[in-house]
Each structure stands twice: as structure tokens, then as C-alpha cells.
Amino acid sequence: MERLNLSFIVQRRNECKLTLQEMAEALGFRNASTYLKYEKGEYDFKANHLPVLAKKLRCNMLDLFIRMIC
């Protein structure tokens, strides 16, 4: 099973110079604090969030995951 790479998401957001509020709005959240809870892992990103994240972060959807080697 693969998990989201939250540290990659934070890193890419910073590299792309996107604010928490910009990410929140892209995902349909009202404020940055809600988005931050997703980035910190307090809430789980939903499947419909992933294409939006990849587009905003200018990466492949697979980049959002930690690759687990069995």
C-alpha cells in the first residue's frame, strides 16, 4: 500500500511559491487552516484532491506518493 508523501507536498508547494490559502481555494476549502490540517496529516486527502494537487504542484500524481518496496 502506498501513502501520500506529505513532506513532498509541502516542499513542492514552497518551491512553487504557493500559499496555503491558494492551495485551500484550489481544493474548495474556505481557509488556509483547513488545508494545513491535510498537509500535516490530521485529515486525509481524498481521491478527488489528487489531480488538483498534482496540477497545482506541477508534478505527476505518482510523485505524491511514498513508494513502498516489499
VOROKOL-831880 format. One record per residue (C-alpha): residue in one letter; x, y, z. Coordinates in nm, 2 decimals. Each point is the difference from the previous one (the first is absolute). Layout:
# VOROKOL-831880
+------+--------+--------+--------+
| code |     c1 |     c2 |     c3 |
+------+--------+--------+--------+
|    a |      X |      Y |      Z |
...
+------+--------+--------+--------+
# end
This chain:
# VOROKOL-831880
+------+--------+--------+--------+
| code |     c1 |     c2 |     c3 |
+------+--------+--------+--------+
|    m |   0.00 |   0.00 |   0.00 |
|    e |   0.12 |   0.35 |  -0.08 |
|    r |  -0.02 |   0.30 |   0.22 |
|    l |  -0.01 |   0.37 |  -0.10 |
|    n |   0.34 |   0.17 |   0.04 |
|    l |  -0.11 |   0.30 |   0.20 |
|    s |   0.35 |   0.14 |   0.03 |
|    f |   0.03 |  -0.01 |  -0.38 |
|    i |  -0.33 |   0.19 |  -0.03 |
|    v |   0.12 |   0.27 |   0.24 |
|    q |   0.34 |   0.02 |  -0.17 |
|    r |  -0.16 |   0.04 |  -0.35 |
|    r |  -0.25 |   0.26 |   0.13 |
|    n |   0.29 |   0.20 |   0.13 |
|    e |   0.20 |  -0.05 |  -0.32 |
|    c |  -0.30 |   0.12 |  -0.21 |
|    k |  -0.04 |   0.29 |   0.24 |
|    l |  -0.36 |  -0.09 |   0.07 |
|    t |  -0.17 |   0.12 |   0.31 |
|    l |  -0.21 |  -0.22 |   0.23 |
|    q |  -0.30 |   0.22 |  -0.10 |
|    e |   0.06 |  -0.06 |  -0.37 |
|    m |   0.01 |  -0.37 |   0.06 |
|    a |  -0.31 |   0.01 |   0.21 |
|    e |  -0.19 |   0.19 |  -0.26 |
|    a |   0.11 |  -0.24 |  -0.28 |
|    l |  -0.14 |  -0.29 |   0.21 |
|    g |  -0.32 |   0.18 |   0.08 |
|    f |   0.08 |   0.07 |   0.37 |
|    r |  -0.09 |   0.34 |   0.15 |
|    n |   0.32 |   0.07 |   0.19 |
|    a |   0.36 |  -0.09 |   0.02 |
|    s |  -0.03 |  -0.16 |   0.34 |
|    t |  -0.22 |  -0.27 |  -0.14 |
|    y |   0.25 |  -0.08 |  -0.27 |
|    l |   0.29 |   0.00 |   0.25 |
|    k |  -0.17 |  -0.28 |   0.19 |
|    y |   0.01 |  -0.21 |  -0.31 |
|    e |   0.37 |   0.08 |  -0.06 |
|    k |   0.08 |  -0.09 |   0.36 |
|    g |  -0.19 |  -0.33 |  -0.03 |
|    e |  -0.27 |   0.09 |   0.24 |
|    y |  -0.25 |  -0.05 |  -0.28 |
|    d |   0.04 |  -0.24 |  -0.29 |
|    f |   0.00 |   0.14 |  -0.36 |
|    k |  -0.28 |  -0.16 |  -0.20 |
|    a |   0.05 |  -0.16 |  -0.34 |
|    n |  -0.16 |   0.30 |  -0.18 |
|    h |   0.26 |   0.23 |   0.16 |
|    l |   0.30 |  -0.18 |  -0.16 |
|    p |  -0.04 |   0.12 |  -0.36 |
|    v |  -0.04 |   0.36 |   0.13 |
|    l |   0.31 |  -0.04 |   0.22 |
|    a |   0.20 |  -0.13 |  -0.28 |
|    k |  -0.10 |   0.28 |  -0.23 |
|    k |   0.06 |   0.28 |   0.25 |
|    l |   0.33 |  -0.16 |   0.10 |
|    r |   0.10 |  -0.06 |  -0.36 |
|    c |   0.09 |  -0.36 |   0.05 |
|    n |  -0.12 |  -0.35 |  -0.09 |
|    m |  -0.27 |  -0.15 |   0.23 |
|    l |   0.24 |  -0.29 |   0.07 |
|    d |   0.25 |   0.25 |   0.15 |
|    l |  -0.25 |   0.07 |   0.28 |
|    f |   0.05 |  -0.35 |   0.14 |
|    i |   0.28 |  -0.17 |   0.20 |
|    r |   0.10 |  -0.30 |  -0.19 |
|    m |   0.00 |  -0.30 |   0.23 |
|    i |   0.24 |  -0.29 |  -0.09 |
|    c |  -0.12 |  -0.34 |   0.11 |
+------+--------+--------+--------+
# end
